């Protein structure tokens, strides 16, 4: 997978984790929030 294929928010989040700015728990918490927000947006768009 190339960087161009990864969403910018996800890449920035992973970058924070790799550089030690956030711990693993915070990484997964934020990743889960991003995923949930994307799913809600998708369903709102397609089910309305």
N, C-alpha and C positions, 0 to 999 in steps of 0.2 A: 504494500500500500504506500502510495506517495503522499507527501504533505499536501499536495493540491487536492487530493481526494478526501482529506479530513476537514471537517468543519472547523472554522477558526476558533470558536469558543472551546471546543473539545481540545484542540491543539494547545491553546493557552493554558487550559486547566492541567493538562498533562505536563506541560513545561514547568508550571508552578510546582507540581509534585516532584518532578525529576530534580529540580534545583533546591529541594528541601524547604520551600516556602510554606507548604502545607503537608500534613501527614496523610497516611493512607486512608484513614477514616474520613477525613475532610474531602479527600479526592473522590471517594465513592459516594459521599453524601451529595456533593455538587454534581457529579456525573449522573446520579439518579434524578436529581432535580431537572437537569437539562433534558434527560430522556422523557420524563413525565411531561414537561412543558411542550416538548415537540409532539408527543402523542396527543395531548389535549388540543393543540393547535391543528393537527392533522384531522382529528375527528370533527372538530368544529367546522372546519372548511368543507369536509366531504359529507357531513350529515345534516347540514342546514339547508 
